[in-house]
Amino acid sequence: MRRVREPRKPRDGKRVLVMRYWPRGVKKDQVDDWWCDLAPTKELIHGYKQGAIPWADFARSYVKQMRSAVPKQKISELAAQARKRKISVLCDCADETRCHRSLLKKMLEA
């Protein structure tokens, strides 16, 4: 788990961005793959960032969203890739503990 704005390091392995929108100012060569299907919906992101949705509700909603067909398949694919090589999951949140990538990490490990 890393921030997308952190410089690429050899130990990163494949860098996979899991944000709904491409982050401003981030060059394409900083990311190897972009899986926007693993990002929270636009409504969930905005609700949480505006303070209308507390973290616990955000987390429950995000996990529920990831149980639908496309995200579930993508999680399986990413987990399979991670068993074969190092993968760094990227987002722009400064606090990993309050970021969907921490929730995604648990799903990938399961």
C-alpha positions as CSV (number, residue, x, y, z in Angstrom):
1,M,0.0,0.0,0.0
2,R,1.5,3.3,-1.1
3,R,0.5,6.8,-2.0
4,V,0.6,7.4,-5.8
5,R,2.6,10.6,-5.3
6,E,5.4,8.8,-3.6
7,P,8.3,8.2,-6.0
8,R,8.5,4.8,-7.7
9,K,10.9,2.5,-5.9
10,P,12.3,-0.8,-7.2
11,R,10.7,-2.7,-4.3
12,D,7.2,-1.5,-5.4
13,G,6.8,-4.1,-8.0
14,K,3.8,-3.5,-10.2
15,R,2.1,-0.3,-9.2
16,V,-1.7,-0.5,-9.5
17,L,-3.8,2.7,-9.0
18,V,-7.2,2.1,-7.4
19,M,-8.8,5.5,-7.6
20,R,-12.0,6.5,-9.5
21,Y,-10.4,9.5,-11.1
22,W,-6.8,10.0,-12.3
23,P,-5.0,12.2,-9.7
24,R,-4.0,15.6,-11.0
25,G,-0.3,16.1,-11.5
26,V,0.6,12.4,-11.5
27,K,2.4,11.2,-14.6
28,K,1.3,8.1,-16.4
29,D,4.8,6.5,-15.9
30,Q,4.2,6.5,-12.1
31,V,1.5,3.8,-12.5
32,D,1.6,0.4,-14.3
33,D,-2.1,-0.2,-14.2
34,W,-5.3,1.7,-13.3
35,W,-8.2,-0.3,-11.9
36,C,-10.9,2.3,-11.2
37,D,-13.4,-0.6,-10.6
38,L,-11.7,-1.1,-7.2
39,A,-12.4,2.5,-6.1
40,P,-15.4,3.6,-4.2
41,T,-18.3,5.1,-6.1
42,K,-18.3,8.8,-6.8
43,E,-21.2,9.3,-4.3
44,L,-19.5,7.4,-1.6
45,I,-16.2,9.2,-2.0
46,H,-17.9,12.6,-1.9
47,G,-20.1,11.8,1.0
48,Y,-17.1,10.7,3.1
49,K,-14.8,13.6,2.1
50,Q,-17.6,16.1,2.9
51,G,-18.1,14.6,6.3
52,A,-21.7,13.3,5.6
53,I,-20.6,9.7,5.9
54,P,-18.6,8.5,8.9
55,W,-15.7,6.1,8.4
56,A,-17.5,3.1,9.7
57,D,-20.4,3.6,7.3
58,F,-18.0,4.3,4.4
59,A,-16.1,1.1,5.1
60,R,-19.3,-1.0,5.2
61,S,-20.6,0.5,2.0
62,Y,-17.2,0.1,0.2
63,V,-16.9,-3.6,1.2
64,K,-20.5,-4.1,0.0
65,Q,-19.7,-2.4,-3.3
66,M,-16.7,-4.7,-3.8
67,R,-19.0,-7.8,-3.5
68,S,-20.7,-7.0,-6.8
69,A,-19.6,-9.0,-9.8
70,V,-17.0,-6.8,-11.6
71,P,-15.1,-5.6,-8.5
72,K,-15.2,-9.1,-7.0
73,Q,-13.7,-10.5,-10.2
74,K,-11.0,-7.7,-10.2
75,I,-10.1,-8.4,-6.6
76,S,-9.6,-12.1,-7.5
77,E,-7.5,-11.2,-10.5
78,L,-5.3,-8.8,-8.4
79,A,-4.9,-11.3,-5.6
80,A,-3.8,-13.9,-8.1
81,Q,-1.2,-11.5,-9.6
82,A,0.0,-10.6,-6.0
83,R,0.7,-14.3,-5.4
84,K,3.0,-14.3,-8.3
85,R,4.8,-11.0,-7.9
86,K,5.0,-7.9,-5.7
87,I,2.1,-5.5,-6.2
88,S,1.8,-2.0,-4.7
89,V,-1.8,-0.7,-4.4
90,L,-1.9,3.0,-4.9
91,C,-4.2,5.8,-3.9
92,D,-3.7,9.5,-3.0
93,C,-5.0,9.4,0.6
94,A,-2.4,10.5,3.1
95,D,-3.9,8.4,5.9
96,E,-3.9,4.8,4.9
97,T,-6.0,3.8,7.9
98,R,-8.8,6.0,6.6
99,C,-8.5,5.0,3.0
100,H,-10.3,2.4,0.9
101,R,-6.9,0.8,0.0
102,S,-6.6,-0.4,3.7
103,L,-10.0,-2.2,3.2
104,L,-8.9,-3.5,-0.2
105,K,-5.7,-4.9,1.3
106,K,-7.8,-7.0,3.7
107,M,-9.9,-8.3,0.9
108,L,-6.9,-9.2,-1.2
109,E,-5.3,-11.0,1.7
110,A,-8.5,-13.0,2.4
